[in-house]
Amino acid sequence: MIETIYFDMDGVLVNMERYFLENCGGDSFYIKAKLGVPELIKLFHQHIKNEDMFSNLHPMDDHELAKHIMTSLIGGGYKVCILSCTSQTFLGNKIGDLMCAQKMRWLHHNKFFRMGIEAKFVDSHAEKAKYANSTTLLIDDSLACIEPFRAKGGHTI
């Protein structure tokens, strides 16, 4: 029986692709293909340090529905948490710390903490699996998160 439901931020609650389209000239796949990974990392560094990127991201169009669903789940006795990556190994500790702080500001601004929802941050996609077991469900848009979570016995959407 599911007891805890984890919601990812980037791509589930937060519209990352809109940020890339509006600020970088294309979606993340286009930018990665055009620039390559090293240049994409530099771009991330610049936007996180100079633009307060993660604090200012637009929510997904249906984030109010997601909040309503979260409230209903909490009312039904489920524990609901945010589980998001900071990519510190990939981007560096300083940038990862900035990203975490910016994501926390986004959650505060969008009133997720008023609902009693806890936020947990991990370094990498695969590290989300440390929260996986037969009583957990992860709602995520990345196979890099979903597959390790399932392998550890968690449920995924």
Steps between C-alpha positions, in 0.01 A plus 500: 500500500631844408569724802730774361475680167796695366451771237791614285533874435669557162261393226222394741426813705743744335509586129870471415441484125320835501805655668731360232272614219461853640859555617728273296347483152378141501396207716760321715555222245569756227735699725686183605536386138602846380747583776613163636507401865796720612337813356162400644663478845648850451157628397342343811768658720435841347123483535505357853755756624377808312132445430381328821376244249321246716325759718342658196387201297138486389290226652356239267163601361323243718691564824184619679342165418813327633472701823133401529594133449777533761254651750255215434775242548607657829136505611482132412786417732788486252833668564582732209852629435693686234806303382731698273859490372766767552762342270788605725740241360414607145488877556721545808416544868463880491257489206316203653457694826368802307262275308369347824444845655326622184273193489409559866408862418285377210318256729442774760382749237258245354369411848588131505629518858167640622360159409739326741710351222864419571770554236789257461795560271744247357815547295413280202202345329602151609521610866122539510499120527621520860140597584353205308323208661173312459306780675628792288386652172711740292335734247782604267558578133853358474587137430834568671297534821223251431709195411724498815195572719317200353813283532501570876138390532321836478200577283516767228287709267 
